Amino acid sequence: MELRSLGNTDVMIPEIGLGVWKYRGGAEPLQRGVELGAFLIDTAEMYRTEDAVGQAVKDLREKVFIASKVSGSNLRHDDVLRAADASLRRLETNFIDLYQIHWPNSSVPIKETMRAMETLVDRGLVKCIGVSNFSVGQLRAVRAAMSKYPVVSNQVLYNLNSREIEDDLLPYCQEHGVTVIAYTPLDDGRLAVKSRFRRSQGMKVMEEIAAQVQKTLAQVALNWCTSHANVIAIPKSDSVTRTEENCGASGWRLSEEQMRRLDEAFV
Ligand SMILES: NC(=O)c1ccc[n+]([C@@H]2O[C@H](COP(=O)([O-])OP(=O)(O)OC[C@H]3O[C@@H](n4cnc5c(N)ncnc54)[C@H](OP(=O)(O)O)[C@@H]3O)[C@@H](O)[C@H]2O)c1
């Protein structure tokens, strides 16, 4: 598994992590993923999977990087502190490696939220602060609102079928050392399965490239994400076999020509 720096820090994270939204797989897929080097697990208070993550990593906590999120409805100062406390209890741990604001909320002053997030770091309950679903303008505001610690990541929708971030958000994050955590990197599985009916031009090209490099569609789709500077991907799978497959998206690279063909085929 190839590693990347988290933001501008010296913390190293895997380029493929494990998402657990709607996760029902129990301990085994997560433990197998960690064993294969996908040691970042992404959950959220909203997902109701923090307890499953806590159970799965109980005996390997020091090997795992836990990312969780405070909901956009909990961004008042005291609500952030309470939400973190509840997440820590469900995760059965005494710190969260990366605590992210799940969605921006314009009705709460960002300075108030970030003051609480920084307090969590001061208290050792959170190691790093991130955001999710933030635009360039919102990222600028959050960076300006922080006085002690950096924003290390922005978790956003990114896959071959959803490339809006390429206009301005991805370049901004690359320029300012903010890791992009690509969510729904398999487009909810659509990029990972061969269509039996009419295939799009994109899927035809992806099948050709998968055959060339002798990888699966999921592995090509994930490698396309992580071939971009500063980007890691967090596919979700309930299955051990598919988790193993997704981990096999690391350790090799699509060529520049293959990247160009995919970029052009998925417009
Ligand atoms: N911050 C946010 O607002 C936000 C929003 C959405 C998601 N996320 C995060 O991103 C993670 C991943 O996104 P996602 O769950 O929306 O979508 P995804 O990872 O793109 O796709 C998950 C779907 O693909 C299937 N799948 C996984 N690996 C596969 C493979 N190798 N071959 C075939 N099918 C495969 C899964 O089925 P099986 O489970 O049956 O394998 C599941 O149905 C989430 O779990 C969550 O942590 C964050």
The ligand as a MOL file (V3000), in Angstrom:
LIG
                    3D

  0  0  0     0  0            999 V3000
M  V30 BEGIN CTAB
M  V30 COUNTS 48 52 0 0 0
M  V30 BEGIN ATOM
M  V30 1 N -18.3970 13.0840 3.4840 0
M  V30 2 C -19.5090 12.7590 2.8660 0
M  V30 3 O -20.4590 13.5500 2.7410 0
M  V30 4 C -19.6250 11.3790 2.2720 0
M  V30 5 C -20.6640 11.0520 1.4000 0
M  V30 6 C -20.6950 9.7680 0.8570 0
M  V30 7 C -19.7180 8.8400 1.2100 0
M  V30 8 N -18.7130 9.1890 2.0800 0 CHG=1
M  V30 9 C -17.6480 8.2260 2.4690 0
M  V30 10 O -17.1320 7.5770 1.3270 0
M  V30 11 C -17.2490 6.1530 1.4890 0
M  V30 12 C -17.4090 5.4680 0.1470 0
M  V30 13 O -18.4650 6.0210 -0.5930 0
M  V30 14 P -19.8290 5.2340 -0.9260 0
M  V30 15 O -20.0520 4.1820 0.0860 0
M  V30 16 O -20.8560 6.2870 -1.1300 0 CHG=-1
M  V30 17 O -19.5760 4.6170 -2.3880 0
M  V30 18 P -18.4660 3.7310 -3.1050 0
M  V30 19 O -17.3670 3.3620 -2.1960 0
M  V30 20 O -18.1590 4.4260 -4.3890 0
M  V30 21 O -19.3140 2.4400 -3.5020 0
M  V30 22 C -19.7650 1.5310 -2.5490 0
M  V30 23 C -20.5650 0.4520 -3.3040 0
M  V30 24 O -19.7110 -0.2200 -4.2170 0
M  V30 25 C -19.7030 -1.6150 -3.9340 0
M  V30 26 N -18.3150 -2.0780 -4.1130 0
M  V30 27 C -17.2420 -1.7820 -3.3310 0
M  V30 28 N -16.1240 -2.3480 -3.8190 0
M  V30 29 C -16.5030 -3.0110 -4.9480 0
M  V30 30 C -15.8020 -3.7960 -5.8960 0
M  V30 31 N -14.4790 -4.0060 -5.8020 0
M  V30 32 N -16.5130 -4.3380 -6.9240 0
M  V30 33 C -17.8550 -4.1460 -7.0320 0
M  V30 34 N -18.5770 -3.4040 -6.1600 0
M  V30 35 C -17.9100 -2.8480 -5.1210 0
M  V30 36 C -20.1850 -1.7530 -2.5060 0
M  V30 37 O -20.8600 -2.9710 -2.3430 0
M  V30 38 P -20.4180 -4.0220 -1.1980 0
M  V30 39 O -20.3660 -3.2910 0.0990 0
M  V30 40 O -21.4950 -5.0600 -1.2700 0
M  V30 41 O -19.0630 -4.5500 -1.6170 0
M  V30 42 C -21.1580 -0.5820 -2.3980 0
M  V30 43 O -22.4250 -0.9480 -2.9340 0
M  V30 44 C -18.4320 6.0240 2.4370 0
M  V30 45 O -18.5030 4.7540 3.0290 0
M  V30 46 C -18.1510 7.1440 3.4090 0
M  V30 47 O -17.1350 6.7690 4.3290 0
M  V30 48 C -18.6460 10.4410 2.5900 0
M  V30 END ATOM
M  V30 BEGIN BOND
M  V30 1 1 1 2
M  V30 2 2 2 3
M  V30 3 1 2 4
M  V30 4 1 4 5
M  V30 5 2 4 48
M  V30 6 2 5 6
M  V30 7 1 6 7
M  V30 8 2 7 8
M  V30 9 1 8 9
M  V30 10 1 8 48
M  V30 11 1 9 10
M  V30 12 1 9 46
M  V30 13 1 10 11
M  V30 14 1 11 12
M  V30 15 1 11 44
M  V30 16 1 12 13
M  V30 17 1 13 14
M  V30 18 2 14 15
M  V30 19 1 14 16
M  V30 20 1 14 17
M  V30 21 1 17 18
M  V30 22 2 18 19
M  V30 23 1 18 20
M  V30 24 1 18 21
M  V30 25 1 21 22
M  V30 26 1 22 23
M  V30 27 1 23 24
M  V30 28 1 23 42
M  V30 29 1 24 25
M  V30 30 1 25 26
M  V30 31 1 25 36
M  V30 32 1 26 27
M  V30 33 1 26 35
M  V30 34 2 27 28
M  V30 35 1 28 29
M  V30 36 1 29 30
M  V30 37 2 29 35
M  V30 38 1 30 31
M  V30 39 2 30 32
M  V30 40 1 32 33
M  V30 41 2 33 34
M  V30 42 1 34 35
M  V30 43 1 36 37
M  V30 44 1 36 42
M  V30 45 1 37 38
M  V30 46 2 38 39
M  V30 47 1 38 40
M  V30 48 1 38 41
M  V30 49 1 42 43
M  V30 50 1 44 45
M  V30 51 1 44 46
M  V30 52 1 46 47
M  V30 END BOND
M  V30 END CTAB
M  END
